[in-house]
Amino acid sequence: MNDKKQLEQRCLDLTRKYIAASVNNKTRKYINSLLPISNEDFILVQNERPDFVVNYGDCSYAIEHFLIDFCNDGVNNNQSESRRANRDIMGIYNKYHDNSIGTIKDSDIPNATQDIEEEINRISNIAFSFDYDKYVDAFRRIFSHHYSHVNDYLTNEALTNSHIKVGFLIEFHCDTSLMYAMKHNASYYFQGKHRPFPLTKDIADIISAANNLDFVIISQFNEGVAGDSQDVRIYEPNYMNRSLDKQHITIYDKVCYTKVRKNISLKLEKDSEQ
């Protein structure tokens, strides 16, 4: 399995894990009515266009996965900040990891600490570069690119049942600390460890216009940090209001960030057992 397929599978596995462990029974039942993702015998086959195919009961499901970042460096580079962060962290690891001893040499610890500190602080402050309009433009551009291939997904030979449903699994990376949303000129702040990224009217309109899709899953992950899914929502483009009601989702006007710079200091020490 190549790296791309591993990342796609990881997103799907962590999405299923979140639904099983963190979604209430009523919402889980609604999700499974659109895509029986929680069922143990929901067996996926990795594919291309779409990335996953499931033949379940009398229905085949075509699932296309892609990643969207809340901060994206624009049309020319189309670089996700999260992908850049993962690449840079691995670059630091490869730079200092000594295969002969299986860890970092004592002499390299000060430089490795400085490099890691700089990268973590950059990741922690990515929200400073957040621009709501650019976020919406990037979401629309990436979403539209994949939506343009719906006919390819529907005609994939791996879909063996006559009844076919097609949808997206969007891996969404974001920073939710110091985040707030605007609605009718009022500010709304969000508390708690796991904060769902606010759905705005612009994003809801993009999803609801995709009337050839049966479902859109947005699985939320922390920006630049490999970890579990933090939130999962499912939307029916043709029945958007039903999706909002079933999951008690509020639509806001825009998302903003409080401009408070964070600074993290690290101290790396050699493991005494090494």
Backbone torsions as a table, in degrees:
resi	resn	phi	psi	omega
1	MET	NA	127.6	-178.4
2	ASN	-79.1	172.2	-174.9
3	ASP	-60.5	-40.6	-179.2
4	LYS	-61.0	-46.0	-179.6
5	LYS	-66.9	-35.6	177.4
6	GLN	-62.9	-41.5	179.7
7	LEU	-67.7	-39.2	177.0
8	GLU	-62.5	-45.1	-179.2
9	GLN	-65.3	-39.7	179.1
10	ARG	-60.5	-45.2	179.0
11	CYS	-59.9	-46.0	-179.1
12	LEU	-64.1	-43.6	-179.2
13	ASP	-62.5	-43.3	-178.7
14	LEU	-71.9	-29.4	174.9
15	THR	-66.7	-45.4	178.0
16	ARG	-63.2	-39.2	179.1
17	LYS	-61.8	-43.6	-180.0
18	TYR	-64.0	-45.1	-179.3
19	ILE	-60.7	-40.1	-178.7
20	ALA	-69.5	-36.3	-171.0
21	ALA	-100.2	-27.5	-167.4
22	SER	-122.7	-3.7	-179.3
23	VAL	-102.2	135.6	-179.6
24	ASN	-67.4	162.0	-173.0
25	ASN	-59.6	-39.4	-177.7
26	LYS	-65.3	-44.8	179.3
27	THR	-69.5	-38.1	178.4
28	ARG	-62.2	-39.2	177.8
29	LYS	-63.2	-40.1	178.3
30	TYR	-64.9	-44.9	179.0
31	ILE	-59.0	-45.4	-177.4
32	ASN	-69.8	-20.6	175.6
33	SER	-70.8	-23.5	178.2
34	LEU	-95.0	-37.1	-179.5
35	LEU	-152.4	111.5	-173.3
36	PRO	-72.4	57.5	-169.3
37	ILE	-72.6	-22.9	-177.4
38	SER	-87.2	-13.4	-178.1
39	ASN	-69.0	137.4	-176.4
40	GLU	-63.6	-31.1	-178.4
41	ASP	-93.1	20.7	175.1
42	PHE	-81.9	90.3	-171.2
43	ILE	-98.6	121.1	-177.5
44	LEU	-96.2	147.6	173.0
45	VAL	-118.9	124.2	178.0
46	GLN	-72.6	143.2	-171.5
47	ASN	-151.1	-169.6	169.9
48	GLU	-132.6	132.0	-178.3
49	ARG	46.5	69.2	10.0
50	PRO	-92.3	172.2	-177.5
51	ASP	-72.9	-28.9	178.5
52	PHE	-133.8	143.6	174.2
53	VAL	-127.7	135.4	175.4
54	VAL	-129.7	124.9	172.6
55	ASN	-106.5	104.1	-171.0
56	TYR	-128.3	118.8	-177.2
57	GLY	61.4	-128.1	-179.7
58	ASP	-99.8	14.2	-176.7
59	CYS	-127.1	142.9	172.6
60	SER	-108.7	139.2	-178.2
61	TYR	-117.4	126.7	175.9
62	ALA	-105.0	120.1	-174.8
63	ILE	-122.4	117.7	177.3
64	GLU	-103.7	126.2	-179.6
65	HIS	-102.1	140.2	167.7
66	PHE	-156.0	162.9	-176.2
67	LEU	-107.5	137.5	171.9
68	ILE	-129.2	136.1	-179.2
69	ASP	-109.0	144.5	179.2
70	PHE	-70.7	-20.0	173.2
71	CYS	-122.1	121.8	-175.7
72	ASN	-134.2	137.4	-171.9
73	ASP	-84.5	17.8	169.2
74	GLY	107.1	178.2	-173.1
75	VAL	-65.1	-41.2	-171.9
76	ASN	-64.2	-46.3	-178.1
77	ASN	-98.2	-29.0	178.6
78	ASN	50.6	43.5	-174.5
79	GLN	-99.0	121.1	173.1
80	SER	-71.6	132.4	177.1
81	GLU	-63.3	-33.0	179.5
82	SER	-66.7	-43.1	177.8
83	ARG	-63.6	-40.0	177.6
84	ARG	-62.0	-42.4	-179.6
85	ALA	-62.1	-45.8	178.8
86	ASN	-61.7	-40.4	179.0
87	ARG	-64.6	-43.3	-177.7
88	ASP	-69.3	-38.6	177.6
89	ILE	-63.6	-42.7	176.9
90	MET	-65.3	-32.9	176.7
91	GLY	-63.0	-40.2	177.6
92	ILE	-66.0	-43.0	178.6
93	TYR	-58.9	-48.3	-178.6
94	ASN	-66.0	-30.6	-178.9
95	LYS	-68.4	-40.0	-171.3
96	TYR	-108.4	-16.4	-178.1
97	HIS	-71.9	125.7	179.8
98	ASP	-103.6	110.0	-176.6
99	ASN	-62.3	-26.8	-176.6
100	SER	-68.7	-26.7	179.4
101	ILE	-117.9	-6.5	176.4
102	GLY	75.0	16.4	179.9
103	THR	-159.7	-162.5	178.3
104	ILE	-92.8	136.4	174.8
105	LYS	-63.8	146.4	178.7
106	ASP	-54.8	-38.9	-177.1
107	SER	-67.6	-20.8	-178.6
108	ASP	-94.0	-9.4	-175.0
109	ILE	-58.4	-44.7	179.8
110	PRO	-59.8	-44.9	-179.8
111	ASN	-69.2	-39.1	178.3
112	ALA	-64.5	-40.9	177.9
113	THR	-59.5	-45.3	-179.5
114	GLN	-63.5	-44.1	-179.9
115	ASP	-63.7	-42.5	-179.2
116	ILE	-67.3	-42.3	177.8
117	GLU	-57.9	-46.3	-178.3
118	GLU	-62.1	-41.1	-178.5
119	GLU	-70.4	-42.7	-180.0
120	ILE	-65.1	-39.5	177.8
121	ASN	-67.0	-34.9	176.1
122	ARG	-64.3	-45.3	178.6
123	ILE	-62.0	-41.9	-176.9
124	SER	-65.4	-21.7	-176.7
125	ASN	-113.0	16.9	178.7
126	ILE	-58.6	-32.7	-177.6
127	ALA	-58.3	-20.2	176.2
128	PHE	-60.7	-27.7	-178.4
129	SER	-91.7	3.1	-178.6
130	PHE	-66.1	129.4	175.0
131	ASP	-129.5	114.8	-172.9
132	TYR	-56.7	-44.7	-178.0
133	ASP	-64.3	-38.5	177.6
134	LYS	-67.6	-36.4	177.1
135	TYR	-60.9	-46.3	179.3
136	VAL	-64.3	-43.3	179.7
137	ASP	-61.1	-43.2	-180.0
138	ALA	-65.9	-42.5	178.4
139	PHE	-59.8	-46.9	-179.3
140	ARG	-62.8	-43.4	-177.0
141	ARG	-65.0	-47.3	-177.6
142	ILE	-70.2	-42.9	178.1
143	PHE	-60.4	-46.3	-177.5
144	SER	-65.0	-36.3	178.3
145	HIS	-59.3	-47.3	-178.9
146	HIS	-72.9	-34.4	179.3
147	TYR	-65.2	-27.8	-179.8
148	SER	-66.8	-12.5	-178.3
149	HIS	-106.1	18.5	-177.4
150	VAL	-56.3	-41.1	-179.8
151	ASN	-61.9	-34.7	176.4
152	ASP	-64.3	-41.2	179.7
153	TYR	-63.5	-42.1	-174.5
154	LEU	-70.7	-23.8	-176.1
155	THR	-104.0	11.6	178.7
156	ASN	-64.1	134.1	-175.4
157	GLU	-65.4	-19.2	-179.2
158	ALA	-73.8	-14.7	177.4
159	LEU	-81.9	104.5	-168.9
160	THR	-98.5	-11.5	-179.5
161	ASN	-96.3	153.3	-178.1
162	SER	-72.4	-29.5	177.9
163	HIS	-91.5	120.8	-174.2
164	ILE	-126.5	134.9	170.9
165	LYS	-118.6	142.9	-177.0
166	VAL	-129.5	141.0	-180.0
167	GLY	-161.5	175.3	-179.0
168	PHE	-109.9	146.0	165.2
169	LEU	-114.4	105.2	-177.2
170	ILE	-97.6	119.2	174.7
171	GLU	-87.9	109.4	-172.0
172	PHE	-111.1	118.3	179.8
173	HIS	-103.2	132.7	-177.7
174	CYS	-157.4	165.5	173.8
175	ASP	-110.2	123.0	-177.6
176	THR	-108.0	3.9	174.8
177	SER	-79.1	143.0	-179.9
178	LEU	61.1	24.9	-178.4
179	MET	-97.0	145.3	170.1
180	TYR	-147.2	167.0	-178.0
181	ALA	-126.7	156.5	179.0
182	MET	-112.3	139.4	175.3
183	LYS	-149.2	117.6	-178.4
184	HIS	53.5	43.8	176.9
185	ASN	68.6	8.4	174.9
186	ALA	-104.1	146.8	-179.3
187	SER	-98.3	137.9	178.8
188	TYR	-125.1	121.2	-179.0
189	TYR	-102.4	153.7	-173.2
190	PHE	-122.7	131.6	-178.0
191	GLN	-112.2	164.4	176.7
192	GLY	107.0	160.2	-176.7
193	LYS	-68.4	-44.7	-177.2
194	HIS	-108.5	104.4	-177.3
195	ARG	-108.3	120.4	175.0
196	PRO	-68.6	139.0	177.5
197	PHE	-67.9	132.1	-174.6
198	PRO	-63.1	137.0	171.5
199	LEU	-82.6	130.0	178.4
200	THR	-110.4	164.1	-177.8
201	LYS	-60.0	-38.4	-179.8
202	ASP	-60.0	-44.9	-179.3
203	ILE	-70.8	-41.1	178.2
204	ALA	-60.9	-37.8	179.7
205	ASP	-67.1	-37.8	178.2
206	ILE	-62.7	-45.0	-178.8
207	ILE	-66.9	-46.8	-175.1
208	SER	-68.2	-21.1	177.8
209	ALA	-76.8	-13.8	-177.7
210	ALA	-86.4	67.6	-170.3
211	ASN	-76.1	0.7	173.0
212	ASN	-91.9	-0.6	177.5
213	LEU	-99.5	146.1	176.7
214	ASP	-92.2	-24.8	-179.5
215	PHE	-159.1	153.0	172.0
216	VAL	-134.9	116.8	176.7
217	ILE	-100.2	129.7	172.9
218	ILE	-113.3	114.5	-179.8
219	SER	-107.2	119.0	-170.4
220	GLN	-96.1	135.2	178.2
221	PHE	-129.8	154.3	176.1
222	ASN	-65.5	145.1	-178.5
223	GLU	-67.9	123.4	170.5
224	GLY	73.2	4.6	-176.8
225	VAL	-126.3	122.9	178.4
226	ALA	-70.9	120.4	-178.7
227	GLY	-168.5	-171.8	-177.7
228	ASP	-72.2	161.0	172.5
229	SER	-63.1	140.7	-178.1
230	GLN	-100.9	-17.6	-179.4
231	ASP	-169.0	146.6	177.1
232	VAL	-136.6	128.6	175.2
233	ARG	-129.1	150.2	177.0
234	ILE	-125.6	142.0	-177.5
235	TYR	-130.3	142.4	171.6
236	GLU	-103.5	108.1	-177.8
237	PRO	-53.1	-36.5	-178.4
238	ASN	-84.0	-10.7	-179.5
239	TYR	-138.5	56.9	-173.0
240	MET	-61.8	-41.8	-179.1
241	ASN	-61.6	-35.9	177.1
242	ARG	-64.1	-42.0	178.2
243	SER	-60.9	-42.8	-179.9
244	LEU	-65.2	-43.6	-178.9
245	ASP	-66.4	-45.3	-177.3
246	LYS	-61.9	-32.0	-175.7
247	GLN	-110.1	7.7	177.3
248	HIS	53.8	50.6	-176.9
249	ILE	-99.2	131.7	175.9
250	THR	-97.4	139.6	175.3
251	ILE	-98.9	128.8	179.9
252	TYR	-107.6	173.2	-179.8
253	ASP	-85.0	-40.9	180.0
254	LYS	-162.5	168.5	178.8
255	VAL	-114.8	141.1	179.7
256	CYS	-136.4	167.5	177.5
257	TYR	-131.0	138.9	172.8
258	THR	-72.2	133.5	-174.8
259	LYS	-86.6	77.5	175.3
260	VAL	-123.2	115.6	-176.8
261	ARG	-76.9	134.1	177.5
262	LYS	-101.8	147.6	179.3
263	ASN	-136.3	126.2	-177.8
264	ILE	-116.5	131.9	177.0
265	SER	-113.4	138.4	-178.2
266	LEU	-119.3	155.9	172.1
267	LYS	-134.1	107.6	178.9
268	LEU	-92.9	134.1	177.4
269	GLU	-129.4	150.7	178.4
270	LYS	-71.6	134.0	178.2
271	ASP	-62.3	127.5	-177.3
272	SER	-63.7	-20.3	-179.7
273	GLU	-84.6	-12.4	-178.4
274	GLN	-72.5	NA	NA
